[in-house]
Amino acid sequence: MLNDTYRHKGMRRKLVELLRSKGISDEAVLEAIDRVPRHLFLDNAFINFAYKNQAFPIGSDQTISHPFTVAFQTQLLELKPKDKVLEIGTGSGYQCSVLMEMGVKVLSIERHRSLHMKSKKMLNSLGYFPKVFFGDGFKGQPSYAPFDKIIITAAAPFIPEDLKKQLKVGGFMIIPLGESEKQEMQRLTKVSETEFKIETYGEFSFVPMLQDKSFKS
Ligand code: SAH
């Protein structure tokens, strides 16, 4: 079942070259993408397309992000070996695996119970053991804070206050911000307890980060 063949490895190599040609220059990120078997995070019907630079459905009306988006957000995190990283939107678990391959400590939150269960199983079967939570990303994980880095993988309507609090001074939050079809990728640096520096990195398209209280099963 968990089959990573030479053919898949070859397709991944090509994907890595494509990402390099599109401007991903962090070798550690490219190596992580090269190691994670993305095809295993997709439904069977899409396996042959897994290494195209495309987003795909992963069930529950959600999508696995484009490889370029995953690589781009990961690169913006500028990860260091002992970083503690909080991901919002576990989804398929693919971005989470790429973070695990970067050798950092990862915590990830998902609001769909079925995706939470499914991605946890897949992550563990591939030998990745991040801390995964079924819960609301807007609230973060206060008992594990502060975080060196926070990565949001759904379109955020605003910058969540709780996540700002849970970020370390000097840390980054990568957030696709906006409520329309396209969002602006921003990197917030927490300069002091109350000040944030904002850098912008162009338009991306994510499924929405949802705020309703009722979690989905
Ligand atoms: N990182 C994922 C991308 C998944 S798409 C991957 O690599 O596959 C975004 C995910 O964010 C969806 O699974 C969606 O259910 C989840 N999400 C949306 N709003 C959320 C919230 N408030 N808290 C936690 N997860 C949320």
py3Dmol code that shows the C-alpha trace and the ligand (Angstrom):
import py3Dmol

protein = """\
ATOM      1  CA  MET A   1       0.000   0.000   0.000  1.00  0.00           C
ATOM      2  CA  LEU A   2       2.631   2.562   1.037  1.00  0.00           C
ATOM      3  CA  ASN A   3       4.396   2.188  -2.235  1.00  0.00           C
ATOM      4  CA  ASP A   4       7.102   4.662  -3.182  1.00  0.00           C
ATOM      5  CA  THR A   5       8.531   3.376  -6.450  1.00  0.00           C
ATOM      6  CA  TYR A   6      11.473   4.527  -8.583  1.00  0.00           C
ATOM      7  CA  ARG A   7       8.904   6.043 -10.917  1.00  0.00           C
ATOM      8  CA  HIS A   8       7.507   8.174  -8.114  1.00  0.00           C
ATOM      9  CA  LYS A   9      11.020   9.142  -7.009  1.00  0.00           C
ATOM     10  CA  GLY A  10      11.823  10.161 -10.577  1.00  0.00           C
ATOM     11  CA  MET A  11       8.698  12.308 -10.806  1.00  0.00           C
ATOM     12  CA  ARG A  12       9.635  13.939  -7.499  1.00  0.00           C
ATOM     13  CA  ARG A  13      13.112  14.771  -8.783  1.00  0.00           C
ATOM     14  CA  LYS A  14      11.471  16.549 -11.741  1.00  0.00           C
ATOM     15  CA  LEU A  15       9.113  18.405  -9.411  1.00  0.00           C
ATOM     16  CA  VAL A  16      12.107  19.576  -7.374  1.00  0.00           C
ATOM     17  CA  GLU A  17      13.754  20.917 -10.554  1.00  0.00           C
ATOM     18  CA  LEU A  18      10.515  22.689 -11.489  1.00  0.00           C
ATOM     19  CA  LEU A  19      10.325  24.309  -8.033  1.00  0.00           C
ATOM     20  CA  ARG A  20      13.973  25.357  -8.342  1.00  0.00           C
ATOM     21  CA  SER A  21      13.256  26.957 -11.728  1.00  0.00           C
ATOM     22  CA  LYS A  22      10.313  28.808 -10.163  1.00  0.00           C
ATOM     23  CA  GLY A  23      12.567  30.389  -7.566  1.00  0.00           C
ATOM     24  CA  ILE A  24      12.712  28.025  -4.586  1.00  0.00           C
ATOM     25  CA  SER A  25      16.371  28.238  -3.581  1.00  0.00           C
ATOM     26  CA  ASP A  26      16.506  26.817  -0.046  1.00  0.00           C
ATOM     27  CA  GLU A  27      18.212  23.453  -0.554  1.00  0.00           C
ATOM     28  CA  ALA A  28      16.852  22.044   2.714  1.00  0.00           C
ATOM     29  CA  VAL A  29      13.296  22.746   1.510  1.00  0.00           C
ATOM     30  CA  LEU A  30      13.979  21.138  -1.881  1.00  0.00           C
ATOM     31  CA  GLU A  31      15.479  18.079  -0.171  1.00  0.00           C
ATOM     32  CA  ALA A  32      12.447  17.771   2.099  1.00  0.00           C
ATOM     33  CA  ILE A  33      10.105  17.887  -0.930  1.00  0.00           C
ATOM     34  CA  ASP A  34      12.314  15.262  -2.570  1.00  0.00           C
ATOM     35  CA  ARG A  35      11.871  12.934   0.415  1.00  0.00           C
ATOM     36  CA  VAL A  36       8.105  13.135   1.063  1.00  0.00           C
ATOM     37  CA  PRO A  37       5.973  10.742  -1.049  1.00  0.00           C
ATOM     38  CA  ARG A  38       3.276  13.287  -1.971  1.00  0.00           C
ATOM     39  CA  HIS A  39       1.298  10.718  -3.975  1.00  0.00           C
ATOM     40  CA  LEU A  40       0.404   8.878  -0.753  1.00  0.00           C
ATOM     41  CA  PHE A  41      -1.466  11.964   0.519  1.00  0.00           C
ATOM     42  CA  LEU A  42      -3.862  11.996  -2.425  1.00  0.00           C
ATOM     43  CA  ASP A  43      -6.891   9.862  -3.148  1.00  0.00           C
ATOM     44  CA  ASN A  44      -6.077   6.980  -5.495  1.00  0.00           C
ATOM     45  CA  ALA A  45      -7.716   8.687  -8.469  1.00  0.00           C
ATOM     46  CA  PHE A  46      -5.119  11.455  -8.404  1.00  0.00           C
ATOM     47  CA  ILE A  47      -1.975   9.433  -7.717  1.00  0.00           C
ATOM     48  CA  ASN A  48      -0.645   9.797 -11.237  1.00  0.00           C
ATOM     49  CA  PHE A  49      -0.905  13.576 -11.024  1.00  0.00           C
ATOM     50  CA  ALA A  50       0.634  13.917  -7.585  1.00  0.00           C
ATOM     51  CA  TYR A  51       3.851  15.475  -8.848  1.00  0.00           C
ATOM     52  CA  LYS A  52       2.278  18.100 -11.038  1.00  0.00           C
ATOM     53  CA  ASN A  53       2.348  21.560  -9.554  1.00  0.00           C
ATOM     54  CA  GLN A  54      -1.357  21.509  -8.751  1.00  0.00           C
ATOM     55  CA  ALA A  55      -3.739  21.515  -5.831  1.00  0.00           C
ATOM     56  CA  PHE A  56      -6.036  18.475  -5.445  1.00  0.00           C
ATOM     57  CA  PRO A  57      -9.112  17.538  -3.426  1.00  0.00           C
ATOM     58  CA  ILE A  58      -8.412  15.586  -0.233  1.00  0.00           C
ATOM     59  CA  GLY A  59     -12.022  15.038   0.860  1.00  0.00           C
ATOM     60  CA  SER A  60     -14.331  17.128   3.066  1.00  0.00           C
ATOM     61  CA  ASP A  61     -14.195  19.878   0.382  1.00  0.00           C
ATOM     62  CA  GLN A  62     -10.568  20.636   1.219  1.00  0.00           C
ATOM     63  CA  THR A  63      -7.427  20.634  -0.908  1.00  0.00           C
ATOM     64  CA  ILE A  64      -3.772  19.719  -0.609  1.00  0.00           C
ATOM     65  CA  SER A  65      -1.812  22.875  -1.553  1.00  0.00           C
ATOM     66  CA  HIS A  66       0.258  23.236  -4.749  1.00  0.00           C
ATOM     67  CA  PRO A  67       3.812  21.952  -4.221  1.00  0.00           C
ATOM     68  CA  PHE A  68       5.064  25.452  -5.069  1.00  0.00           C
ATOM     69  CA  THR A  69       2.900  26.959  -2.308  1.00  0.00           C
ATOM     70  CA  VAL A  70       4.138  24.381   0.214  1.00  0.00           C
ATOM     71  CA  ALA A  71       7.759  25.019  -0.775  1.00  0.00           C
ATOM     72  CA  PHE A  72       7.282  28.810  -0.784  1.00  0.00           C
ATOM     73  CA  GLN A  73       5.658  28.964   2.656  1.00  0.00           C
ATOM     74  CA  THR A  74       8.257  26.567   4.081  1.00  0.00           C
ATOM     75  CA  GLN A  75      11.085  28.666   2.646  1.00  0.00           C
ATOM     76  CA  LEU A  76       9.614  31.840   4.185  1.00  0.00           C
ATOM     77  CA  LEU A  77       9.735  30.180   7.623  1.00  0.00           C
ATOM     78  CA  GLU A  78      13.591  30.153   7.525  1.00  0.00           C
ATOM     79  CA  LEU A  79      13.575  27.136   9.815  1.00  0.00           C
ATOM     80  CA  LYS A  80      16.331  26.448  12.314  1.00  0.00           C
ATOM     81  CA  PRO A  81      16.961  22.970  13.790  1.00  0.00           C
ATOM     82  CA  LYS A  82      15.283  23.434  17.170  1.00  0.00           C
ATOM     83  CA  ASP A  83      12.319  25.540  16.025  1.00  0.00           C
ATOM     84  CA  LYS A  84       8.870  24.746  17.415  1.00  0.00           C
ATOM     85  CA  VAL A  85       6.396  25.272  14.584  1.00  0.00           C
ATOM     86  CA  LEU A  86       2.604  25.521  14.731  1.00  0.00           C
ATOM     87  CA  GLU A  87       0.695  24.686  11.545  1.00  0.00           C
ATOM     88  CA  ILE A  88      -2.951  25.692  11.116  1.00  0.00           C
ATOM     89  CA  GLY A  89      -4.833  23.331   8.782  1.00  0.00           C
ATOM     90  CA  THR A  90      -3.284  19.836   8.843  1.00  0.00           C
ATOM     91  CA  GLY A  91      -5.459  18.828   5.865  1.00  0.00           C
ATOM     92  CA  SER A  92      -3.799  15.875   4.144  1.00  0.00           C
ATOM     93  CA  GLY A  93      -0.700  16.091   6.347  1.00  0.00           C
ATOM     94  CA  TYR A  94       1.589  16.814   3.372  1.00  0.00           C
ATOM     95  CA  GLN A  95       2.830  20.250   4.495  1.00  0.00           C
ATOM     96  CA  CYS A  96       3.243  18.793   7.972  1.00  0.00           C
ATOM     97  CA  SER A  97       5.484  16.003   6.587  1.00  0.00           C
ATOM     98  CA  VAL A  98       7.631  18.523   4.732  1.00  0.00           C
ATOM     99  CA  LEU A  99       8.079  20.419   8.020  1.00  0.00           C
ATOM    100  CA  MET A 100       8.968  17.161   9.811  1.00  0.00           C
ATOM    101  CA  GLU A 101      11.595  16.460   7.137  1.00  0.00           C
ATOM    102  CA  MET A 102      13.110  19.871   7.943  1.00  0.00           C
ATOM    103  CA  GLY A 103      13.946  18.451  11.370  1.00  0.00           C
ATOM    104  CA  VAL A 104      11.824  20.824  13.450  1.00  0.00           C
ATOM    105  CA  LYS A 105       9.234  20.149  16.164  1.00  0.00           C
ATOM    106  CA  VAL A 106       5.769  20.365  14.600  1.00  0.00           C
ATOM    107  CA  LEU A 107       2.302  20.860  16.083  1.00  0.00           C
ATOM    108  CA  SER A 108      -0.652  20.998  13.711  1.00  0.00           C
ATOM    109  CA  ILE A 109      -4.358  21.784  14.149  1.00  0.00           C
ATOM    110  CA  GLU A 110      -7.263  20.681  11.928  1.00  0.00           C
ATOM    111  CA  ARG A 111     -10.973  21.513  12.336  1.00  0.00           C
ATOM    112  CA  HIS A 112     -12.327  18.557  10.331  1.00  0.00           C
ATOM    113  CA  ARG A 113     -12.351  15.474  12.485  1.00  0.00           C
ATOM    114  CA  SER A 114     -12.214  13.087   9.540  1.00  0.00           C
ATOM    115  CA  LEU A 115      -9.200  14.863   7.995  1.00  0.00           C
ATOM    116  CA  HIS A 116      -7.546  15.028  11.400  1.00  0.00           C
ATOM    117  CA  MET A 117      -7.909  11.255  11.859  1.00  0.00           C
ATOM    118  CA  LYS A 118      -6.945  10.371   8.305  1.00  0.00           C
ATOM    119  CA  SER A 119      -3.854  12.586   8.166  1.00  0.00           C
ATOM    120  CA  LYS A 120      -2.681  11.423  11.582  1.00  0.00           C
ATOM    121  CA  LYS A 121      -2.837   7.828  10.392  1.00  0.00           C
ATOM    122  CA  MET A 122      -0.951   8.594   7.184  1.00  0.00           C
ATOM    123  CA  LEU A 123       1.713  10.661   8.973  1.00  0.00           C
ATOM    124  CA  ASN A 124       2.317   7.897  11.518  1.00  0.00           C
ATOM    125  CA  SER A 125       2.434   5.169   8.891  1.00  0.00           C
ATOM    126  CA  LEU A 126       5.196   7.116   7.123  1.00  0.00           C
ATOM    127  CA  GLY A 127       7.122   7.407  10.376  1.00  0.00           C
ATOM    128  CA  TYR A 128       6.246  11.048  11.169  1.00  0.00           C
ATOM    129  CA  PHE A 129       5.002  11.774  14.689  1.00  0.00           C
ATOM    130  CA  PRO A 130       4.047  15.456  14.927  1.00  0.00           C
ATOM    131  CA  LYS A 131       1.611  16.526  17.656  1.00  0.00           C
ATOM    132  CA  VAL A 132      -1.719  16.819  15.859  1.00  0.00           C
ATOM    133  CA  PHE A 133      -4.876  18.335  17.300  1.00  0.00           C
ATOM    134  CA  PHE A 134      -8.543  18.367  16.357  1.00  0.00           C
ATOM    135  CA  GLY A 135      -9.513  21.948  17.143  1.00  0.00           C
ATOM    136  CA  ASP A 136      -9.821  25.576  16.138  1.00  0.00           C
ATOM    137  CA  GLY A 137      -6.759  27.147  14.571  1.00  0.00           C
ATOM    138  CA  PHE A 138      -7.909  30.642  15.515  1.00  0.00           C
ATOM    139  CA  LYS A 139      -7.264  29.690  19.140  1.00  0.00           C
ATOM    140  CA  GLY A 140      -3.864  28.090  18.520  1.00  0.00           C
ATOM    141  CA  GLN A 141      -2.431  25.858  21.260  1.00  0.00           C
ATOM    142  CA  PRO A 142      -1.793  28.126  24.270  1.00  0.00           C
ATOM    143  CA  SER A 143      -0.498  25.302  26.469  1.00  0.00           C
ATOM    144  CA  TYR A 144       2.378  24.646  24.011  1.00  0.00           C
ATOM    145  CA  ALA A 145       3.150  28.327  23.286  1.00  0.00           C
ATOM    146  CA  PRO A 146       5.279  30.241  22.555  1.00  0.00           C
ATOM    147  CA  PHE A 147       6.125  29.111  19.020  1.00  0.00           C
ATOM    148  CA  ASP A 148       9.179  30.104  17.006  1.00  0.00           C
ATOM    149  CA  LYS A 149       7.161  29.964  13.798  1.00  0.00           C
ATOM    150  CA  ILE A 150       3.496  29.748  12.807  1.00  0.00           C
ATOM    151  CA  ILE A 151       2.298  28.714   9.343  1.00  0.00           C
ATOM    152  CA  ILE A 152      -1.335  29.138   8.310  1.00  0.00           C
ATOM    153  CA  THR A 153      -2.378  26.987   5.348  1.00  0.00           C
ATOM    154  CA  ALA A 154      -5.924  28.326   4.866  1.00  0.00           C
ATOM    155  CA  ALA A 155      -7.090  31.808   3.796  1.00  0.00           C
ATOM    156  CA  ALA A 156      -7.293  33.898   6.967  1.00  0.00           C
ATOM    157  CA  PRO A 157      -9.885  36.719   7.056  1.00  0.00           C
ATOM    158  CA  PHE A 158      -7.697  38.601   9.572  1.00  0.00           C
ATOM    159  CA  ILE A 159      -4.603  37.973  11.686  1.00  0.00           C
ATOM    160  CA  PRO A 160      -5.800  35.867  14.636  1.00  0.00           C
ATOM    161  CA  GLU A 161      -5.090  37.656  17.935  1.00  0.00           C
ATOM    162  CA  ASP A 162      -4.391  34.428  19.857  1.00  0.00           C
ATOM    163  CA  LEU A 163      -1.780  33.383  17.309  1.00  0.00           C
ATOM    164  CA  LYS A 164      -0.040  36.768  17.576  1.00  0.00           C
ATOM    165  CA  LYS A 165       0.190  36.207  21.334  1.00  0.00           C
ATOM    166  CA  GLN A 166       1.506  32.658  20.942  1.00  0.00           C
ATOM    167  CA  LEU A 167       4.383  33.732  18.658  1.00  0.00           C
ATOM    168  CA  LYS A 168       7.829  34.282  20.196  1.00  0.00           C
ATOM    169  CA  VAL A 169       9.423  37.720  19.898  1.00  0.00           C
ATOM    170  CA  GLY A 170      11.703  37.383  16.870  1.00  0.00           C
ATOM    171  CA  GLY A 171       9.456  34.673  15.403  1.00  0.00           C
ATOM    172  CA  PHE A 172       7.610  34.591  12.060  1.00  0.00           C
ATOM    173  CA  MET A 173       3.995  33.967  11.129  1.00  0.00           C
ATOM    174  CA  ILE A 174       3.324  33.080   7.473  1.00  0.00           C
ATOM    175  CA  ILE A 175      -0.269  33.918   6.636  1.00  0.00           C
ATOM    176  CA  PRO A 176      -2.303  34.044   3.408  1.00  0.00           C
ATOM    177  CA  LEU A 177      -4.493  37.008   4.240  1.00  0.00           C
ATOM    178  CA  GLY A 178      -7.819  37.955   2.682  1.00  0.00           C
ATOM    179  CA  GLU A 179     -11.413  36.884   2.247  1.00  0.00           C
ATOM    180  CA  SER A 180     -11.732  37.036  -1.546  1.00  0.00           C
ATOM    181  CA  GLU A 181     -10.642  34.373  -4.048  1.00  0.00           C
ATOM    182  CA  LYS A 182      -7.014  35.477  -3.828  1.00  0.00           C
ATOM    183  CA  GLN A 183      -5.058  36.171  -0.696  1.00  0.00           C
ATOM    184  CA  GLU A 184      -1.869  38.078  -0.103  1.00  0.00           C
ATOM    185  CA  MET A 185       0.958  36.022   1.374  1.00  0.00           C
ATOM    186  CA  GLN A 186       2.378  37.896   4.334  1.00  0.00           C
ATOM    187  CA  ARG A 187       5.247  37.252   6.684  1.00  0.00           C
ATOM    188  CA  LEU A 188       4.829  38.866  10.078  1.00  0.00           C
ATOM    189  CA  THR A 189       7.855  39.233  12.289  1.00  0.00           C
ATOM    190  CA  LYS A 190       7.087  39.762  15.963  1.00  0.00           C
ATOM    191  CA  VAL A 191       9.438  42.650  16.708  1.00  0.00           C
ATOM    192  CA  SER A 192       8.305  43.133  20.322  1.00  0.00           C
ATOM    193  CA  GLU A 193       5.336  42.039  22.446  1.00  0.00           C
ATOM    194  CA  THR A 194       3.194  44.649  20.683  1.00  0.00           C
ATOM    195  CA  GLU A 195       4.889  45.366  17.340  1.00  0.00           C
ATOM    196  CA  PHE A 196       4.848  43.380  14.106  1.00  0.00           C
ATOM    197  CA  LYS A 197       6.760  43.963  10.888  1.00  0.00           C
ATOM    198  CA  ILE A 198       4.886  42.921   7.724  1.00  0.00           C
ATOM    199  CA  GLU A 199       6.460  41.727   4.459  1.00  0.00           C
ATOM    200  CA  THR A 200       4.302  40.770   1.474  1.00  0.00           C
ATOM    201  CA  TYR A 201       4.932  38.035  -1.080  1.00  0.00           C
ATOM    202  CA  GLY A 202       2.243  38.155  -3.743  1.00  0.00           C
ATOM    203  CA  GLU A 203      -1.056  36.429  -4.414  1.00  0.00           C
ATOM    204  CA  PHE A 204      -2.025  32.859  -3.590  1.00  0.00           C
ATOM    205  CA  SER A 205      -5.285  30.966  -3.418  1.00  0.00           C
ATOM    206  CA  PHE A 206      -6.320  28.881  -0.406  1.00  0.00           C
ATOM    207  CA  VAL A 207      -9.534  27.353   0.929  1.00  0.00           C
ATOM    208  CA  PRO A 208     -10.972  29.536   3.711  1.00  0.00           C
ATOM    209  CA  MET A 209      -9.941  29.400   7.352  1.00  0.00           C
ATOM    210  CA  LEU A 210     -13.329  28.953   8.984  1.00  0.00           C
ATOM    211  CA  GLN A 211     -14.473  30.516  12.206  1.00  0.00           C
ATOM    212  CA  ASP A 212     -17.704  28.788  13.142  1.00  0.00           C
ATOM    213  CA  LYS A 213     -17.694  27.126  16.513  1.00  0.00           C
ATOM    214  CA  SER A 214     -19.109  23.815  15.403  1.00  0.00           C
ATOM    215  CA  PHE A 215     -16.381  21.463  14.328  1.00  0.00           C
ATOM    216  CA  LYS A 216     -16.921  19.200  11.381  1.00  0.00           C
ATOM    217  CA  SER A 217     -16.901  15.451  11.520  1.00  0.00           C
TER     218      SER A 217
END
"""
ligand_1 = """\
26
SAH
N -1.651 21.978 5.001
C -2.661 21.222 4.267
C -3.535 22.160 3.466
C -4.968 21.851 3.723
S -6.154 23.007 3.150
C -2.036 20.140 3.419
O -0.805 20.096 3.280
O -2.762 19.289 2.902
C -6.547 23.913 4.627
C -7.018 23.111 5.820
O -7.323 24.040 6.866
C -8.290 22.298 5.588
O -8.043 20.947 5.911
C -9.308 22.933 6.531
O -10.232 22.008 7.078
C -8.412 23.529 7.602
N -9.010 24.635 8.373
C -9.854 25.612 7.948
N -10.202 26.430 8.977
C -9.564 25.956 10.077
C -9.525 26.365 11.452
N -10.214 27.406 11.906
N -8.765 25.631 12.306
C -8.062 24.544 11.882
N -8.063 24.118 10.607
C -8.797 24.806 9.708
"""
view = py3Dmol.view(width=600, height=400)
view.addModel(protein, "pdb")
view.setStyle({"model": 0}, {"cartoon": {"style": "trace"}})
view.addModel(ligand_1, "xyz")
view.setStyle({"model": 1}, {"stick": {}})
view.zoomTo()
view.show()
